[in-house]
Amino acid sequence: MLTANMHEAKTQLSRLVERALAGEEVVIARAGKPLVRLVPVVEEKPRRQFGRLKGKIRIAPDFDETPQDIIDSFYQGAIFPR
């Protein structure tokens, strides 16, 4: 843990930020008494909104009705027969 007094933190802020970003714990103190901890900001991922596309997607009634000749073309030369 690196502890820097207020005056040092003012003059060396960029260096202290780099050390905090590298994972080191940096504490800023006044007269030797710890006041604040310098930590990197972790951006949160936006929360998923379920049902957001409800009513915007349409699936055709015959979407799973594949003609037999197309199905057979997938099995031509296949290692495992169906």
SELO-514019 format. One record per residue: residue in one letter; x, y, z of N, C-alpha, C, O, CB in turn; residue number from 0. Coordinates in nm, 3 decimals. Atoms other than C-alpha are relative to their C-alpha. Glycine has a CB too. Layout:
residues N
["A" [X Y Z] [X Y Z] [X Y Z] [X Y Z] [X Y Z] NUM]
...
This chain:
residues 82
["M" [0.085 -0.118 0.000] [0.000 0.000 0.000] [0.089 0.124 0.000] [0.182 0.136 0.080] [-0.096 0.000 0.122] 0]
["L" [-0.074 -0.125 0.010] [0.135 0.339 -0.100] [-0.082 0.109 0.069] [-0.199 0.129 0.038] [0.029 0.037 -0.149] 1]
["T" [0.065 -0.113 -0.066] [0.051 0.632 0.128] [0.073 0.127 -0.040] [0.194 0.137 -0.025] [-0.002 -0.017 0.154] 2]
["A" [-0.057 -0.128 0.041] [0.105 0.983 -0.005] [-0.068 0.111 0.077] [-0.190 0.112 0.092] [-0.015 0.022 -0.154] 3]
["N" [0.058 -0.115 -0.067] [0.059 1.304 0.189] [-0.063 0.093 -0.102] [-0.034 0.083 -0.222] [0.106 0.074 0.084] 4]
["M" [0.077 -0.088 0.087] [-0.164 1.575 0.045] [0.091 0.079 -0.095] [0.061 0.089 -0.214] [-0.084 0.096 0.084] 5]
["H" [-0.090 -0.079 0.086] [0.125 1.790 -0.085] [0.060 -0.088 -0.109] [0.066 -0.047 -0.225] [0.112 0.065 0.084] 6]
["E" [-0.057 0.092 0.099] [0.287 1.492 -0.257] [-0.107 -0.039 -0.102] [-0.078 -0.048 -0.221] [0.058 -0.126 0.069] 7]
["A" [0.109 0.038 0.090] [-0.052 1.391 -0.404] [-0.029 0.111 -0.101] [-0.059 0.084 -0.217] [-0.127 -0.034 0.080] 8]
["K" [0.024 -0.112 0.090] [-0.096 1.739 -0.551] [0.107 0.007 -0.109] [0.076 0.034 -0.225] [-0.004 0.132 0.078] 9]
["T" [-0.108 -0.013 0.098] [0.243 1.735 -0.721] [0.021 -0.126 -0.082] [0.076 -0.118 -0.192] [0.129 0.035 0.071] 10]
["Q" [-0.025 0.127 0.068] [0.247 1.366 -0.821] [-0.130 -0.074 -0.037] [-0.132 -0.196 -0.044] [0.086 -0.090 0.089] 11]
["L" [0.131 0.064 0.023] [-0.120 1.302 -0.905] [0.003 -0.097 -0.117] [-0.050 -0.208 -0.105] [-0.106 0.106 -0.025] 12]
["S" [-0.003 0.089 0.116] [-0.055 1.154 -1.250] [0.069 -0.132 0.033] [0.021 -0.239 -0.007] [0.071 0.068 -0.118] 13]
["R" [-0.073 0.121 -0.037] [0.198 0.907 -1.109] [-0.083 -0.088 0.095] [-0.084 -0.210 0.082] [0.135 0.037 0.066] 14]
["L" [0.083 0.076 -0.094] [-0.037 0.807 -0.826] [-0.117 -0.066 -0.071] [-0.154 -0.179 -0.039] [-0.051 0.092 0.112] 15]
["V" [0.111 0.058 0.077] [-0.324 0.754 -1.070] [0.047 -0.122 -0.079] [-0.021 -0.224 -0.082] [-0.061 0.106 -0.096] 16]
["E" [-0.054 0.114 0.075] [-0.107 0.529 -1.287] [0.023 -0.120 0.090] [-0.005 -0.233 0.050] [0.131 0.038 -0.069] 17]
["R" [-0.023 0.112 -0.092] [-0.011 0.321 -0.985] [-0.132 -0.062 0.046] [-0.142 -0.184 0.062] [0.081 0.047 0.122] 18]
["A" [0.131 0.052 -0.039] [-0.375 0.290 -0.880] [-0.060 -0.082 -0.114] [-0.120 -0.187 -0.091] [-0.096 0.114 0.039] 19]
["L" [0.051 0.074 0.115] [-0.471 0.183 -1.234] [0.072 -0.132 -0.018] [0.015 -0.228 -0.070] [0.014 0.084 -0.127] 20]
["A" [-0.079 0.124 0.010] [-0.196 -0.080 -1.218] [-0.039 -0.100 0.109] [0.013 -0.211 0.112] [0.149 0.031 0.008] 21]
["G" [0.048 0.092 -0.102] [-0.373 -0.232 -0.917] [0.055 0.025 0.139] [0.019 -0.045 0.233] [0.033 -0.138 -0.040] 22]
["E" [-0.057 -0.029 -0.131] [-0.174 -0.081 -0.634] [-0.098 0.083 0.083] [-0.169 0.168 0.029] [0.135 0.075 -0.015] 23]
["E" [0.087 -0.078 -0.087] [-0.363 0.055 -0.335] [0.071 0.129 0.036] [0.183 0.128 0.088] [-0.038 -0.081 0.128] 24]
["V" [-0.058 -0.132 -0.026] [-0.299 0.429 -0.303] [-0.090 0.073 0.098] [-0.210 0.089 0.074] [0.019 0.082 -0.132] 25]
["V" [0.074 -0.074 -0.102] [-0.404 0.621 0.008] [0.059 0.140 0.010] [0.180 0.157 0.013] [0.006 -0.073 0.140] 26]
["I" [-0.045 -0.139 -0.016] [-0.388 0.999 0.037] [-0.029 0.041 0.144] [-0.140 0.022 0.195] [-0.072 0.096 -0.103] 27]
["A" [0.011 -0.033 -0.142] [-0.325 1.130 0.387] [0.030 0.148 0.022] [0.090 0.215 -0.062] [0.097 -0.087 0.084] 28]
["R" [-0.035 -0.136 -0.043] [-0.305 1.462 0.567] [0.064 -0.013 0.138] [0.004 -0.067 0.231] [-0.127 0.097 0.003] 29]
["A" [-0.077 0.009 -0.125] [-0.044 1.489 0.840] [0.012 -0.145 0.047] [0.009 -0.173 0.167] [-0.066 0.086 0.110] 30]
["G" [-0.018 0.141 -0.034] [0.001 1.112 0.824] [-0.128 -0.075 0.029] [-0.124 -0.196 0.050] [0.090 -0.011 0.117] 31]
["K" [0.128 0.065 -0.028] [-0.369 1.041 0.884] [-0.070 -0.031 -0.133] [-0.098 0.061 -0.210] [-0.091 0.091 0.091] 32]
["P" [0.064 0.036 0.128] [-0.530 0.846 0.595] [-0.138 0.066 -0.014] [-0.219 0.065 0.078] [-0.015 -0.154 -0.011] 33]
["L" [0.127 -0.068 0.026] [-0.818 1.039 0.435] [-0.082 -0.069 -0.109] [-0.200 -0.096 -0.090] [0.025 0.144 -0.039] 34]
["V" [0.072 0.058 0.113] [-0.909 0.884 0.099] [0.084 -0.109 -0.065] [0.206 -0.113 -0.052] [-0.036 0.110 -0.103] 35]
["R" [-0.065 0.106 0.076] [-0.829 0.581 -0.113] [-0.022 0.029 -0.148] [-0.134 0.057 -0.190] [-0.055 -0.143 0.039] 36]
["L" [0.007 -0.025 0.144] [-0.752 0.628 -0.483] [-0.019 -0.134 -0.069] [0.067 -0.222 -0.063] [0.130 0.073 -0.052] 37]
["V" [0.032 0.127 0.067] [-0.918 0.351 -0.686] [-0.049 0.028 -0.141] [-0.108 0.133 -0.167] [-0.107 -0.080 0.079] 38]
["P" [0.049 -0.020 0.137] [-0.992 0.305 -1.058] [-0.152 -0.012 -0.007] [-0.214 -0.083 0.073] [0.065 -0.101 -0.095] 39]
["V" [0.144 0.008 0.024] [-1.346 0.354 -1.185] [-0.026 -0.123 -0.087] [0.036 -0.140 -0.191] [-0.054 0.131 -0.068] 40]
["V" [0.038 0.118 0.076] [-1.503 0.029 -1.304] [-0.133 0.029 -0.066] [-0.234 0.050 0.002] [-0.007 -0.128 0.090] 41]
["E" [0.124 -0.028 0.071] [-1.761 0.087 -1.574] [-0.091 -0.122 0.006] [-0.048 -0.234 -0.018] [0.028 0.040 -0.147] 42]
["E" [0.097 0.108 -0.008] [-2.074 -0.118 -1.527] [-0.061 -0.024 -0.137] [-0.085 0.069 -0.214] [-0.110 0.032 0.103] 43]
["K" [0.068 0.034 0.125] [-2.228 -0.302 -1.819] [-0.147 0.037 0.016] [-0.204 0.023 0.124] [0.017 -0.152 -0.035] 44]
["P" [0.143 -0.031 -0.010] [-2.579 -0.186 -1.901] [-0.079 -0.127 0.026] [-0.049 -0.234 -0.028] [-0.050 0.070 -0.129] 45]
["R" [0.083 0.117 -0.033] [-2.842 -0.418 -1.759] [-0.084 -0.039 -0.120] [-0.134 0.047 -0.193] [-0.090 0.029 0.123] 46]
["R" [0.082 0.050 0.110] [-3.023 -0.638 -2.008] [-0.147 0.025 0.031] [-0.192 0.008 0.145] [0.026 -0.150 -0.026] 47]
["Q" [0.143 -0.024 -0.016] [-3.386 -0.550 -2.062] [-0.074 -0.109 -0.075] [-0.083 -0.106 -0.198] [-0.040 0.143 -0.051] 48]
["F" [0.071 0.110 0.061] [-3.585 -0.865 -2.124] [-0.133 0.048 -0.057] [-0.201 0.130 0.004] [-0.022 -0.113 0.100] 49]
["G" [0.125 -0.036 0.064] [-3.877 -0.834 -2.361] [0.007 0.130 -0.077] [-0.096 0.183 -0.120] [-0.108 0.010 0.102] 50]
["R" [-0.016 -0.128 0.068] [-3.736 -0.524 -2.525] [-0.048 -0.005 -0.145] [-0.096 0.096 -0.197] [0.146 0.042 0.005] 51]
["L" [0.042 0.012 0.140] [-3.814 -0.656 -2.875] [-0.138 -0.064 -0.016] [-0.177 -0.101 -0.126] [0.101 -0.081 -0.077] 52]
["K" [0.132 0.061 0.006] [-4.157 -0.793 -2.788] [-0.090 0.079 -0.096] [-0.104 0.201 -0.084] [-0.064 -0.007 0.141] 53]
["G" [0.088 -0.062 0.097] [-4.394 -0.724 -3.075] [0.073 0.056 -0.121] [0.008 0.104 -0.215] [-0.077 0.109 0.065] 54]
["K" [-0.076 -0.055 0.113] [-4.111 -0.619 -3.309] [0.056 -0.110 -0.090] [0.104 -0.081 -0.200] [0.114 0.086 0.052] 55]
["I" [-0.051 0.111 0.080] [-4.009 -0.964 -3.435] [-0.117 -0.091 -0.038] [-0.201 -0.124 0.045] [0.109 -0.081 0.079] 56]
["R" [0.106 0.088 0.047] [-4.235 -1.180 -3.646] [0.063 -0.126 -0.056] [0.158 -0.120 -0.134] [-0.089 0.071 -0.108] 57]
["I" [-0.046 0.129 0.050] [-4.178 -1.549 -3.711] [-0.111 -0.058 -0.085] [-0.225 -0.071 -0.042] [0.039 -0.096 0.117] 58]
["A" [0.099 0.055 0.093] [-4.352 -1.698 -4.011] [-0.053 -0.133 0.055] [0.021 -0.207 0.119] [0.063 -0.021 -0.142] 59]
["P" [0.058 0.124 -0.052] [-4.590 -1.984 -3.927] [0.069 -0.126 -0.055] [0.066 -0.231 0.009] [-0.147 -0.005 -0.033] 60]
["D" [-0.062 0.118 0.059] [-4.398 -2.218 -4.159] [0.154 0.003 0.010] [0.223 -0.058 -0.071] [-0.041 -0.013 -0.146] 61]
["F" [-0.146 -0.015 -0.008] [-4.045 -2.127 -4.041] [0.073 -0.132 0.019] [0.189 -0.144 -0.020] [0.035 0.094 0.113] 62]
["D" [-0.068 0.128 -0.024] [-3.967 -2.485 -3.939] [-0.043 -0.110 -0.098] [-0.014 -0.228 -0.076] [-0.026 -0.046 0.141] 63]
["E" [0.041 0.098 0.101] [-4.117 -2.656 -4.244] [0.100 0.005 -0.115] [0.084 0.083 -0.209] [-0.145 0.029 -0.051] 64]
["T" [-0.105 0.004 0.101] [-3.810 -2.738 -4.452] [-0.029 -0.110 -0.100] [-0.058 -0.223 -0.060] [0.139 -0.021 0.066] 65]
["P" [0.023 0.103 0.101] [-3.854 -2.921 -4.783] [0.101 -0.116 0.016] [0.216 -0.094 0.053] [0.009 0.061 -0.142] 66]
["Q" [-0.082 0.120 -0.019] [-3.717 -3.277 -4.778] [0.129 0.003 -0.083] [0.231 -0.047 -0.037] [-0.080 -0.123 -0.035] 67]
["D" [-0.121 -0.002 0.083] [-3.470 -3.216 -5.065] [0.110 0.086 0.064] [0.228 0.055 0.047] [-0.033 0.054 -0.140] 68]
["I" [-0.099 -0.082 -0.069] [-3.296 -2.944 -4.862] [0.057 -0.077 0.120] [0.177 -0.073 0.144] [-0.061 0.135 0.046] 69]
["I" [-0.046 0.082 -0.113] [-3.278 -3.170 -4.555] [0.095 -0.108 -0.051] [0.200 -0.131 0.009] [-0.120 -0.064 0.075] 70]
["D" [-0.085 0.106 0.055] [-3.134 -3.451 -4.770] [0.136 0.054 -0.045] [0.236 -0.017 -0.035] [-0.070 -0.068 -0.118] 71]
["S" [-0.127 -0.056 0.047] [-2.866 -3.217 -4.910] [0.100 0.016 0.114] [0.221 0.016 0.090] [-0.024 0.135 -0.068] 72]
["F" [-0.090 -0.011 -0.114] [-2.724 -3.176 -4.559] [0.064 -0.134 0.033] [0.173 -0.138 0.091] [-0.073 0.053 0.121] 73]
["Y" [-0.049 0.133 -0.035] [-2.676 -3.552 -4.526] [0.081 -0.067 -0.112] [0.135 -0.175 -0.091] [-0.116 -0.089 0.038] 74]
["Q" [-0.079 0.057 0.109] [-2.507 -3.615 -4.863] [0.147 0.007 0.036] [0.199 0.115 0.063] [-0.027 0.073 -0.133] 75]
["G" [-0.142 0.006 -0.034] [-2.152 -3.727 -4.793] [0.027 0.010 0.149] [0.142 0.025 0.191] [0.073 0.109 -0.071] 76]
["A" [-0.019 -0.008 -0.146] [-2.210 -3.717 -4.419] [0.059 -0.130 0.052] [0.033 -0.237 -0.002] [-0.134 0.031 0.073] 77]
["I" [-0.063 0.118 -0.062] [-2.010 -3.954 -4.200] [-0.107 -0.087 0.066] [-0.103 -0.209 0.056] [0.107 0.043 0.104] 78]
["F" [0.104 0.074 -0.071] [-2.315 -4.051 -3.996] [-0.132 0.014 -0.076] [-0.184 0.124 -0.089] [-0.015 0.052 0.145] 79]
["P" [0.131 -0.011 0.067] [-2.632 -4.136 -4.188] [-0.109 0.029 0.102] [-0.095 -0.001 0.220] [-0.032 -0.130 -0.077] 80]
["R" [0.107 -0.031 -0.095] [-2.955 -4.017 -4.039] [-0.093 -0.113 0.024] [-0.187 -0.101 0.101] [-0.079 0.116 -0.047] 81]
